[in-house]
Amino acid sequence: MAEAKHIIEHSKIPDMTPEEVFVIVDEMAKEIGSQMAKYQFEVLNKTIEETGNSVDAKGQKLSPELFLETISMMSISFDKDGNPKLPTIVISPKTADQWKRVMSGSGSRPRTQEKNLMRL
């Protein structure tokens, strides 16, 4: 269960502006949202591990090949017009920056280009 607490002295309540109340409520909502997101990711990670849908990089550096190995485990369905319904991939901002750097240099790597062409 998610919860947030904020203590206000009774004597201050009558003098509070709506904006001050909104700031407090917003802070509490952010705390609850953070707790709920953390719980959801814990459940998701547990499910991923239990179903064997995780990729153990075994200390490898991030690479286009590792990315391709990871997405090859995902099931991608298609709509009635044949367009893929691509999954949402959720990663931390730090990891996203690392992947951007790795993938930005992948276009010039012949091995990666060859693997990408083979998957088309």
C-alpha positions as CSV (number, residue, x, y, z in Angstrom):
1,M,0.0,0.0,0.0
2,A,1.3,3.5,-0.8
3,E,1.0,6.3,1.6
4,A,2.2,9.9,2.2
5,K,2.1,12.0,5.4
6,H,2.4,15.7,5.9
7,I,2.1,17.3,9.3
8,I,0.5,20.8,9.6
9,E,-0.1,22.6,12.8
10,H,-3.8,23.2,13.3
11,S,-3.2,26.9,13.9
12,K,-1.7,27.3,10.4
13,I,-4.5,25.7,8.5
14,P,-6.9,28.7,8.5
15,D,-4.2,30.9,7.1
16,M,-3.1,28.6,4.3
17,T,-3.8,29.7,0.7
18,P,-5.2,27.3,-1.9
19,E,-1.8,27.3,-3.6
20,E,0.0,26.2,-0.4
21,V,-2.5,23.3,-0.1
22,F,-2.0,22.4,-3.7
23,V,1.7,22.3,-3.2
24,I,1.4,19.9,-0.3
25,V,-1.1,17.7,-2.1
26,D,1.1,17.6,-5.2
27,E,4.1,16.6,-3.1
28,M,2.1,13.8,-1.4
29,A,0.8,12.6,-4.8
30,K,4.3,12.5,-6.2
31,E,5.4,10.4,-3.2
32,I,2.5,8.0,-3.6
33,G,3.1,7.8,-7.3
34,S,6.8,7.0,-6.8
35,Q,5.9,4.2,-4.3
36,M,3.3,2.7,-6.7
37,A,5.8,2.8,-9.6
38,K,8.5,1.2,-7.5
39,Y,6.1,-1.6,-6.5
40,Q,4.9,-2.1,-10.1
41,F,8.5,-2.5,-11.3
42,E,9.3,-4.9,-8.5
43,V,6.3,-7.1,-9.6
44,L,7.3,-6.8,-13.2
45,N,10.9,-7.7,-12.6
46,K,9.8,-10.7,-10.5
47,T,7.5,-11.9,-13.3
48,I,10.2,-11.4,-16.0
49,E,12.7,-13.5,-13.9
50,E,10.2,-16.2,-13.2
51,T,9.2,-16.6,-16.9
52,G,12.8,-16.6,-18.1
53,N,12.3,-13.4,-20.2
54,S,15.4,-11.6,-18.9
55,V,18.7,-11.3,-20.7
56,D,21.9,-11.8,-18.6
57,A,24.5,-9.7,-20.3
58,K,27.2,-11.5,-18.2
59,G,29.2,-8.3,-17.8
60,Q,29.2,-7.5,-21.5
61,K,29.3,-3.8,-22.5
62,L,26.1,-2.4,-24.1
63,S,26.2,-3.1,-27.8
64,P,23.7,-3.2,-30.8
65,E,24.1,-7.0,-30.7
66,L,23.0,-7.2,-27.1
67,F,20.0,-5.0,-28.0
68,L,19.1,-7.3,-30.9
69,E,19.4,-10.3,-28.6
70,T,17.1,-8.7,-26.1
71,I,14.4,-7.6,-28.5
72,S,14.5,-11.0,-30.3
73,M,12.9,-12.4,-27.1
74,M,9.9,-10.1,-27.5
75,S,6.7,-11.1,-29.2
76,I,5.5,-8.5,-31.6
77,S,2.0,-8.6,-32.9
78,F,0.6,-6.8,-36.0
79,D,-2.6,-4.9,-36.6
80,K,-5.1,-5.7,-39.4
81,D,-3.1,-3.6,-41.8
82,G,0.2,-5.4,-41.1
83,N,1.7,-2.7,-39.0
84,P,3.7,-3.9,-36.0
85,K,2.5,-3.1,-32.5
86,L,5.8,-2.3,-31.0
87,P,6.3,-2.8,-27.3
88,T,7.2,0.0,-24.9
89,I,10.7,-0.4,-23.5
90,V,11.2,1.2,-20.1
91,I,14.7,2.0,-18.9
92,S,16.3,4.5,-16.6
93,P,17.4,7.9,-17.9
94,K,21.1,6.9,-17.3
95,T,20.7,3.7,-19.2
96,A,18.8,5.5,-22.0
97,D,21.7,7.9,-22.4
98,Q,24.2,4.9,-22.5
99,W,22.0,3.1,-25.2
100,K,21.8,6.3,-27.3
101,R,25.6,6.6,-27.4
102,V,26.0,2.9,-28.3
103,M,23.3,2.9,-30.9
104,S,24.4,6.2,-32.5
105,G,27.7,4.6,-33.5
106,S,26.1,1.4,-34.7
107,G,25.3,2.5,-38.2
108,S,29.0,2.6,-39.2
109,R,29.6,-0.9,-37.9
110,P,29.5,-3.5,-40.7
111,R,28.7,-6.4,-38.4
112,T,25.7,-4.6,-37.0
113,Q,24.5,-3.5,-40.4
114,E,24.7,-7.1,-41.6
115,K,22.7,-8.4,-38.6
116,N,20.1,-5.7,-39.1
117,L,19.7,-6.5,-42.8
118,M,19.4,-10.2,-42.0
119,R,16.5,-9.5,-39.6
120,L,14.5,-7.6,-42.2
